[in-house]
Amino acid sequence: MDLVPALKEPLERPLKSVLGPATAKVMAEHLGLHTVGDLLHHYPRRYEERGQLTHLADLPMDEHVTVVAQVADARLHSFASAKAPRGKGQRLEVTITDGSGRLQLVFFGSGVHKPHKDLLPGTRAMFSGKVSVFNRRLQLAHPAYELLRADAEESVESWAGALIPLYPATAKLESWKIAKAVQTVLPDARDAVDPLPDSLREGRGLVSLPEALLKIHRPHTKADIADARARLKWDEAFVLQVALARRRHADALLPAVPRRPAADGLLTAFDARLPFTLTEGQQKVSKEIFDDLALDHPMHRLLQGEVGSGKTLVALRAMLAVVDAGGQAALLAPTEVLAQQHHRSVVEMMGDLAEGGMLGGSDRATKVVLLTGSMGTAARRQALLDLVTGEAGIVIGTHALIEDKVQFHDLGLVVVDEQHRFGVEQRDALRGKGRQPPHLLVMTATPIPRTVAMTVFGDLETSVLDQLPAGRSPIASHVVPAADKPHFLARAWERVREEVAGGHQAYVVCPRIGDDADEAGDGGKGGRKKSAEDEAEKRPPLAVLEVAEQLAKGPLSGLGVEVLHGRMHPDDKDAVMRRFAAGDTDVLVATTVIEVGVNVPNATAMVIMDADRFGVSQLHQLRGRVGRGSAPGLCLLVSEMPEASAARQRLTAVATTLDGFELSRIDLEQRREGDVLGQAQSGARTSLRVLAVIEDEEVIAEARQEAVAVVTADPELSAYPGLRTALDALLDEEREQYLEKG
């Protein structure tokens, strides 16, 4: 993407030239701040309202105050306590005076060492803390303090305003040290290059960038903070949307082979065999995809939908359309279990249409091959041969598809399942295997709120499947409070037995595997080792291997119980899944390896142990593994957390709604969005500092419109050198690759 030269960014000056090498080193190592611009964009997390400087004679109770005073005396006391029975406990009492009165400061435990050295009689400092009463005397317990030098009257005033900024800090760098550094570079803010076009800024009544930076770091009023945040949100939203709009514009100029299905080919034959009618949503989304495939530039489409909405069927029909048109299609799955599952279900759905070149295969059939890292040499050699000759129209595999040895006859479509699990280079390598750029369909099983899709996948057209196919059953979800009501857990196992007695099967999910090299399972939030306290509480085990053993000997004895986790040999995993799918196993105790794509319609119950250790979207994914047939599903969320805890409230939210889009909003509000541009694909710092993709929907939607208008009128941004400068800053090398490669 060649652009006009950017304006020189004056804020690129290294911090070490301004703050000195020692401070700059700490800022770089602990906060990732390297330049003056980095520091100016390290915004306060919040602001303390500490009132004006208060005379010690009239301190208000229970309020946060800032006082400037001199140390009158300081005494260190030792005492015995439960934690320090041999008299090793320490308490530092410091008396300060400002001439109008006296006040006692108190520091305890390990917190006494630094103030004991700093707060010597005669020292003048600024102290901040909450006023309380002890032994009928006013005191500040563990106040924050800043020593003042003789010439520091000016800093007293700058710190004593109504709003004191508190910065994201580290143990090595307190908030006010950051604030002092900001004070040093703040004059440079007036040189900041403004990325917003004047017309946009004036039309929306936004302050200039230099003014916004001054107001966010040194506000006089709350209105200053609001003005600054409104402006800085627009910067983030607009620059990001311009990057995505330019990417869409560039993609539209790339050549691709149009792929139109034959009138009476493979797709028609497949549709004729379907034992059900496509939902209205599936038909609508399929039309959007087929229209894109018929164009002479590459499709870039995101297919997202509810758990169980039939995304795989829609993707398969797109693959068949491409095979009909003489091309090949590749489905990239993040794990071997998922690749094998997809391969099985595709072959099953296609029947003899998947037996191209084989006896008994339909004359319109193609070959569907599986390619994973653990395949034997002979099978792998045959699969590679089928791909390079074009014998195989469809290949399903893991990252093994990306290796140099894998060559296609004519790759026309790449379908990526669970896109967030693939690195940029991996997707790019697969897309580079076509004669011309292949069409790209990205599937995600985690429903994404509209604005997140607009921000994270803004370069993709989005299709949404929001209806469940006919015949899918409702799933009842309940929280099982194992700590408060242990008999509820016993009842949960009874329910599992009842489902099995009715001819059905069940999953039990745990956050970790539980062998000697204990770890976080296959994507769960990790498990802790059981302590003596856990044992004493008869805490249910958290690990697959332990749970399976206990269940088989205890509440589920007599039932067929098997385990599945990511560290098993691929052949063993496949064998376990086959037995479960065939109904030979009653209960599968697994990690989150079953989170997506696993389809066993006869499984009706799921018990998730320590459910509070999983994210909201992950719980929704897991729950989607049951209720896939005609019998209703049951999902039991077991938790030891107390009822009032945030974790329990999160579980209640999952239990009360089956709407994945609503749940993903809740999930995002709790987790924040991380690096939207990098999406964990890039090690770069977060590009979003003040923009929150859920709260700021309106800003994002409006910024997208403005960005499209700017890029459509001036793709090279020749009239906007300031905007180009901001794009350069946003798209460091890694991010540039991320956008280039999609």
N, C-alpha and C positions, 0 to 999 in steps of 0.2 A: 504494500500500500504506500505509494510514493506521495508525499504531501509537500506543500510549500514549507520552507524552513520555519521552524518555530521561533518565537521570540526568545531571546536569551532569558533564562530564569535567574533573576538576581538572588533568589533564596537558596540556590544550590551551593552557597558558600559552606565549606565544612565547619562543623561546630568547634573542632579543635582550634581553628583560627580565631574564634570568638571567646570561647569559654576556657581555653587551656586544655592541654592533652589529657590530664587526669580525669576531669569531669566529663570530657567528650568520650573517653574510653568507657566510663561507667554507663553513660547514656546509650552508647552504641551496643554494649554487651547486654545490658539489662532491659532496655526499652526499644532497641532497634532504631534509635534516632541518630542520624548521621549528619544531616545538614540543618541549616537555619530553618528551611521550609519544613522539614520533618518536625522540628520542635514547635514551630508555630501551629502546626496541624495536630499537635498532641493536646487535645482540648481538655479542659477541666471535666472531671466526672460529675461533680456537683459543686454547690456553693454553700458555705456556712454563713448563716446570718448571725453575726456575733454582736451586733449593736455597736455603738460608739465606745471608745475607751471609757471604762467605768472607774470612778474613784473607789478605793477600797472601803471608804466609809459608807457608801450606799450601794452595796452589791445586792442585786435581787436574788432570791432563793430559786433553785431549780432551773436557772437559765444558763445558757452558754455565754460566757463573758470572755473578753480579751482585756487584760490589764498589763500596764507597764509598771514595774516596780523593782526595788532593789532588795537583794537578799540580806536580811538582818542576822539570822543565824541558821545553822543546819546541824542536825543531830542524827546519828545513826544508832538505832536501838536493835538489840538482838532479843529474840523471844522464842519460847517453845510453842509448837503447834502440832496439829495432827500430821501435817506433811513434814514438819521438821521437829520431831520429838526431843532432839538433843539440844535444843536452844539455838539452832542454826537459822531460824527464820529471821529476816531482817526488815526493818521499817525505817525509812528516811523521813524525818520531819523537817521541813524548811519553813522558816517564817520570813515573809516578805513585807515590805512597807513602801508606801508611796508618799508618806508625809501626812496623808489624811487618815490612815488607819493601818491595821495589820491583818494579815491573812495567813492561814497555815496551809502548806502544800504537803501532801503525803504520797510516798511511793513505797510499794511493797515488793518483796521477793526479788526475782532476778531483775526487776525494773529499777532497782536502786543504784546500780553501779554507775551508769552514765551521769545521772543527775548529781550523785555524790561527788563526782569529779568536777562537773561543770558549775554547780550552784554553790560557789564559795561565798562567804560574807563579803559584801561590797559589790558583787556582780549585779549588773543591770540586765534585765531580760524582759521579753514579752511572754506572757503566760496565757494559755487558752484552756478553758475547761468548764465543767458544770459545777455550779455552786451548791454545796450541800452542808449539813450541820452534823458535827460529831462532838460529843461531850459539850454541847451548848456553844460550840465555837464554829464559825464559818470555815470551810476548807474547800480546796480543790484536790480531788484524788487523781493521781497520775495525769496532771495536766500536760499538754504539749507545750514546749517552750522554744524560744529562739533567743539566743544571746545577742545583746546589742552592744556594739562598740561605741566609743565616745562620739564618733561623728555620724551616728546613725539616726538622727532625728527624722530625716526624710523617710527612712524605711519604716519607722514607727507609723508615720501617717499613711504610707501606702498599704500597710498591713491592717490598719485599724478601720478600714471602710466597712460599710454595712454588709458587703458581699465578699467573702474571701474564697478564692477558687481552690478546690481540692482536686489534685491531679491523680490519674492512675499512677501509682508509685510502686516502688519495690523496697525491700529491706535495705538495699544499698543506697537508695535515693528517695529521701522523704519528700512529701508533697511540696513543702515550702522551699526545698532546695531546687526543685523543678521550677517553682514559681519565680525564684530569684533568677534562674537561667533564662526563663521566658522574659522577665523584665529587661534583661540585658539585650535580647534580640528583638524586642517588640518594636523599636524604631524602624527595623527593616521591613515591618509589615506594610509600610506605606509603598514599598516597591513591588509588592506582590502583583503578578500578572493576572488580570481578571479574565477567567475563561468564558464568562457569560456574555453573549452579544448584548450591546447597549440596549437595543430595542426590547429584548426579552427582560432585561433587568428593570428597565424603566417601566415597561408595561405591567410588570407584576409588583412594582413598588418595593423592590429588594435593595438593601444597602450595598455599597461597593464592597469588594473583597477586603481591602485594607481596613475599612471601617468595621466589617464583621469580625476580623481577627482581633482588633483592638477591643471590641465589645465582648467577645467571648472570653478573653483573658483578663480584662480589667473592667468589668461592668460596674456602673454606678447604681443601676436600678434593675429590677427584674425585666423590665421592658427591653433593656439593652440585650439581655441574654436571649430573649425571644426573637428580637430582630436578627441577632447574629446566627442563631440556630436555623431560623427560616432560610436565611441566605445560604448557609453552608450545606444544608440539606439539598438545596437546588443544585449546588455545584456537584455534589456526589451523584445525584440522580441524573442530571443532564449529561455530564461528561461520560458516565457509564452508558447511557442510552445512545449517545453519539457513536461510541465505540461499537455498540451492537448494530446500530443502523448502518454504519459503514461496512460492517461485516456482511450484513444481509445484501447490501448494494453490490459488494464485490462478488458474492456468491451468485447473484443473478446474472453476472457477466461470464461465469465459467461455462464451458460447453459440457453437455452430457448427452448420452444416447437416450432418446425417448423410448420408453418401454410400454407398448400397448398390448394387452392380452389378445390372443387369437380368438376369433369369434366363437369357435367351437372346440376349444382346446382343453388344457389341463384344469384351468380354473372352473370352466363350465361343468366338466365332469365331476370335479370335487364338490361344487355347490349342489349338484343333483343328488349326491349321496348323503348330504347332511341330514341327520334325523330330526332337525328342528329348523325353525325359521330364524334368520338373523334378527336381532332387535333393531328397532328404528335407529338407535344410536350407532350400532355396528354398521348399518347400511350407510348412514350419513358419513361416518368417519372413513369407511372404505372408499366412498366416492371422492372425498377430499384427497385421499392418498393416490387413487388411480388418476385423478386429474393432474396431480403433481408429477407422477411417473411419466405422463405423456408429454411433459415439457422438455425443451432441449437445454435446460440448465438443471443442476442437481437439486433434487428434493432435499430439504432439511426440515424434518417434521418431528415434533415431540408428540408421542402418543401416551397420554396418561389417563388413568382411570381407576375406579374403585377396585379393591381386591375382588377378583372373581368376575370382573365385568366382561371378560372375553377378549382381552388384549391380544393373547397369543393367537387366537383364531383370526383376528383382523390382520395381524402381522403375517400369518401363514398365507392368507389369501393374497397379500401384496407380493409375497415371495413367489407364489404360483403364477401370478400375472407376469412377473419378470421372466420366469422360466418359459412361459408361453411365448414371450417376445424374443426368445433365443438367448437370454442372459442367464447368469447364475446369481444365487442369493446366499448370503452368509449370515447366520445368526450367532452373535457373540454373547456368551453367558459368563457370569463372573466366577462360577464354581463348577467343578466336575459334576457334583450331584445335580446341579441345575441343568447343565448341558445334557447329561444322560436322561434326565426327566423330560426335557424338551424333545429330545430325539425320540424317546419312547412315545410321547403323546402325539408328535407329528406323524410318525409312522402309523400309529394306531388310527388317527383321524383319516389318513390318506388311503390306508388299506393297500390294494394292489396298484394304486397310482404311485406308490413309493417304491415299486419293484422294477424300475426301468432296467432293461437288459437282462431281466431274470425270467426263468420259465414261469408262466402263469401271470406275469406282470401285464398290466393293461397296455395297449399299443400307444396310449397317450402318456404312459408313466414316465417318471424321471427317477433318478437314484437319489436317496437321501443318506448322506454319510455323516458319521460322527468323528470328530478329531479332537482328542485330548492328550495331555502330556503323558498319561500313564498307559496309553495303548501299547500293545505288543508290536514288535518291528514289522511283522508281516501285514497285520491289519492296517498299520499306519502307512506302509508303502502302498498298499492298494488304495487307501483313501486319497493319498497325494496324487496317484495316477488318475483316479476318477475325476479329480478336480482339474488337473492340467489338460486332460483330453476333453473335458466338458461333459463326460458321461454322467457326473453328479450335478444335478441342477441345484440342489440345496445341500449346504454343509452347516452343521451345528457344532460349535466347539467353544473351547475356552481360549485363553491367550495363546494357546498352541497354534491357533490359526494365523498368528501374526508373524511367526518365524520366517526367516528368509527362504527356507526350502519350500514353503507353501506357495504354489503358483496357480492362478486361475486361468481358465480358458477365456472367460469374458464376464468379469464380476460386474453385475448391474445394480445390486442392492445390498447394503449392509444394514442389518437390524441389530441394534445394541440393546441388550436387556439390562436393566438396572445400571444406567449410565454412570451414576456417581461412583461406582466401584472401579471404573477404568481410568487409567492415567491418560493424559493428552497424547503422549507419544504412541501408546498402544492403538488408540482409535485412528490416529493419523497413519500409522503403518498399514493398517488394514485397508483404509480408504485409498492408499497409494497403490494397491494391487490391481486396480481396474485399468483398462486401456485409457478410459477417460474417467474423471471423478465419478464414482458410483453414487446413486441416490442413497440417502441416509435416513433411516427411521430409528428414532431413539424411544425406547419404552421405559417408563418408570412406573413401578407399582406403588410408589408412595404418592398419594394425591397431593398436588402442590397448589396452594392458594394462587389465585390469578396473578397477583402482583409479584409473587416469588417467581412464578414462571416467566413473567415479563422481565424480571431483573436477572435471574440466573440463566434462563434459556431464551433471552430476548432475541437471539439471532435465529431461533427456530419458529416455524409456524406451529401452532398448538392445536391438537385435536383432543377432545375430552370425551371419555366414555363414562357417563354417569348413571346408566341404568344397569341393573343386574339382569342377566338372561332369565327367561321363564324357567321355572323348575328349580332355581336356586332357593334355598330355604333360609328363613330368618335365623339369626344367631342370638341366643340369650346369653348375656354376660353378667357375672356377679363377682363382687369382691369377697374373698374369704379371709376374714380377719383372724389369722391363726394365733396371734398372741392373746387377743381379747377373748376369743371364743374357740378354744381348741377343738370342741366337738364339731364345729363347722368343717374343719379339715377332714375329720373322720367321715363326715357326711359326703364330702367331695369324692373320697375314694369309693364310697357306696354308690354314688351316681355313676362313676366310671364302670363299676361292676354291672350296674343296671344296663348301661349302653351296650356293653359286651354281651350280656345275656340276651339283649334284643337283636343280636346279630351284627352289631356295629363295632367300630374300633376307636381307639383314643390315643392322643399324644400327651406326653408330660414333658414340659420344657424347663430346662434349668440353665442358669447363667454361666456355668463353667463345667469343664469335663471332670476334673477331680482325680487325675492321676498324680504321680509324684511331682511332676514338673508343673504344678498348678498354674493356671493362667486364666485369661478372661473368656474362655469359651470361643465360639466362632462369631464374634461380633456382639456379644452381650456386654454389659457394663462391668463385667468382672465380678469375682466373688472373693470374700475374705476367708481366711482360714478360720476354722471353728475354734473359739476360745473355750476356756473352762466354763465361762459364764453361759456361752451358747449351749454347751452340753447340759449345764444345770437347768437351763430353761427348757430342755428337751426340744431345742430349736430344730425344725425340719432341715435335713441336709440340703446343701445348695448345689451339689454336683451330680452330674448324670450318673456316674458309676456308682456312687453311694446310694442315690435315690432308687436307681433300678434294683440294686441288691435289697434294699429295705422293703421296697414295694413287693418284690417277688417273694420275700420271706413273710411279709406281714399282710397289709390290707388287700393286696392283689394276688395273694398266693393262689396257685392253681391256674392262673391266666398265663398266656404266652407273652412274656415281656422281653423286648430287645432294646439295645442301645444304638445310637447313631451320633457321631460327632466328627469334627473336621480332621482329627488326627488319625482316623482309621485309614487303612489302605483303600484306595479307590475301588478295587474289586469288591472288598468287604462291604463298603458303603453301598455300592450298587446292589449287591446281593440282599442286604438288609432292606433296602427300598423295594426291591422286587417282591420279597416275601410279604412286606407290609401291604403293598399295592394288591397282591393276590389274595389278601385276607388271611394269610397263614399266621400272622402275628396279631395279637389282640391289642397290645399297648406298646407304643414306641416312645422310649425315653430319650430325648434329643436336646442338643444345643440349638442355637438359632440357625444352624445349617438348613433347617426346614423352612426358613422364613419366607422365601419366595419361590414360586413356581411349582412347588410340590402339590400334586393333585391326586388325592385318594378320596373319591366321592363317598366311600363307605365309612370314612372317619368322621364321627359326629361330636366327639368330646375332646376338649383340650384343658389341661390343668397347667398353669404357668406358675412355677415356684419362684418366690422372691420377685414377684412381678414388678415391684417398685424399682428394681435394678435396670429395667428396660425403658427405652424412650417410648413416648406415646405412639409415634408412627410405627415403631417396631412391634409394639403390642398389637396394633391394628393389623399389621402384616401377618403376624403369627396367627391371630384369631381367624384370618381369612383362609386358613388351611382346613377349617371345619365348615359344615353346612354347605358342602359343595355338591351334595346329591339331593335326593327328594326328602330325606329326613332332616328335621330341625337340628341346628348346631347348638352346642353348649360350651361356653368358655368361662373357666373359673380362675380368677386372678388372686393368687395366694400371697398375702403380705403379713410381715411381722410389725409393720410400722404403725404407730398410734394413729387414731382416727383423725386427730387435728393436724397431722403433718401434711406438708405440701405434697409429699409422695403419695399419700393415701387419696388426697383430693384429685391428683392426676389420674389415679386408677379409677376413681368414681366417674371422672369425665369419660374415660374409655368405656366403662360399663354402661353409661347412660346414652351413648350415641354410636350408631354404626356409620355415621357420615365421615368418611376419611378426610374430606376437605376441611370440615370443621375441626377434626382432631389435629390436622397438620397445622392449623392456625394456633391452636392451644400449644402444641409442641414448640412452634417457633417463638411464641410469646415468652415461653419459659426458657428456651435455650438461647435465644437470639439467633442471628442467621449466619454468624461466622463470616468467612470471606466469600461473599457472593460471587465475585469474579472468578476467584481461584477454585471455589468449591472443593477445597482440600486437594485440588490437583496441583496447586502451586504452593511453595513454601513462603510466598510473599506475605507481607503484613496485610491485615484486613483493609479492604478498600472502603469499607463503610464505617465511619466514625460516629456520625450523628443521624444518618438515615436509618430508620427501622422499617423493614419492608412490609410489616403488617400495619403499623400505625400510620405510615406515610403513603398509603395507597394512592391518594389523590395526587400528591406531588409526583410520584413515579409515573402515573398515567399521563399527567400533563407534560412531564419532561419527555416522555416517549414521543408524544405528538410534536412537540417543539423540535426534538432531535431529527425526526423523520423529515420535517419541513426544511430544516437547515441542510441535511445531507442530500435530499432530493434536488434542492436548488443549487447546491455547491458541494459536490462529492469530495472535491480536493480540499475543501475548507480554506480556499485561497483568501477569502475575505475575513478569516477568523484566526489570525496568528496566535492570539492569546488562548484560544480553545485548543489549538494544536499543541501548545506548550503543556497544557493540562493533560491532554491525551498521552503525551510522552511520559509524563510523571506517573500516570495511572498504568500505562502499558509498559512496565519495565520488560526486560527481555522475556521472562517466563510468561508474563501475562500476554504479551504480544503473541507468543506461540500458542497460548491457550485459545485466543480468539482466532488466530490464523487456522488452527487445526480443528477447533470445535470438538 
